[in-house]
Amino acid sequence: MPANPAAGRDDTGPSRRTRPSLEAVIDQVVDKIKVIAEPILTSLGLLLVDASYGRSRHGGQMKITIDKLSGGVTLSDCTQVSRFVGRALDVDEVISERYTLEVSSPGLDRRLVSREDFVRFVGSKLRVKTRQPIDNQKVFIGYLSAFADDTLHLQIDPDGVRQLAWANVDEARLEVVF
């Protein structure tokens, strides 16, 4: 009986062992999108809040969220970003499949993600959810009075400031104040 050359061989093979995961590939695409988009946004007086890439039935789905330091994001801003960033991505062939590009503002109840966001929105009213409860509570609403040394100082009521460690923040959003 002839020896089976495949016996004992690792079925994953060398190419599969070194192939990056789907998440790693998506992260690389998002990183390339950010590198291309940020200088374009800066030239338009805009900020990149977030970029994501995923799959849908019709191909790729790219989402870019933009903001302005003063004033709100307009439809014209979104249109310009879509046109300029879309062209740049096509020229650099970042995405090899059909995709749609969605450009939007973060909204009135935007998420705060980076440390820079917290510094920028000192004085704003926030809703903060923590990973671990503090005094049996995980949701805190108040005004961000300071952000220093990776600690949020949240004015909960006139007499009390709650200090929340950055590492314990699961999600933070602006609260709409009417």
C-alpha positions, 0 to 999 in steps of 0.5 A: 500500500503506497504511503499517503503523502498527506498523512500527518500534514497540517491541513492549515498549510503554511499559507493559512497559518500566516493569513491574517484574520478577517478582523485584521484585514478590516483593521488594515483597511480602516487604517488606510482610510484614516490615513487618506481621509484625515488630511482631506478633512483637515484641509476642509476644516473638519475632524475625523471622528470615526471610520469603519468598514464592513460587509453587506449584501451588496459589497463593502460598506464604509462609514466615515463620521466627521465633525467641526470644531465650531458650528455643526456639520452640514450636508455640504460638508458631507457631500464634499467629504464623500466626493474627495475621500471617495476619489482618493480611495478609488485612486489608491485602490484601498478597497478592491470590491464594490462599496458604498461610502456613508459620510455623517455627523456624530449627532447631538448625542455623539459618543466620546471615544478618545481622550481628546474628545473628553478634553474638548467637551469639558463643560458638557453634559454627559451620560457615562456607563461604567464597566464596573459598578461604583456604589452599585451604580453603572450609569452617571449623568452630569456635567464634565467639569474636568478631565485630567490624569485619565479621570473624568470629573463629573458634576452630578449635582450642585454639591457632588463631583464623581470621579470616574477612571478612564479605564472604567468607562464603557461608553460616554455620550453627550446628553442633549440639553434643551 
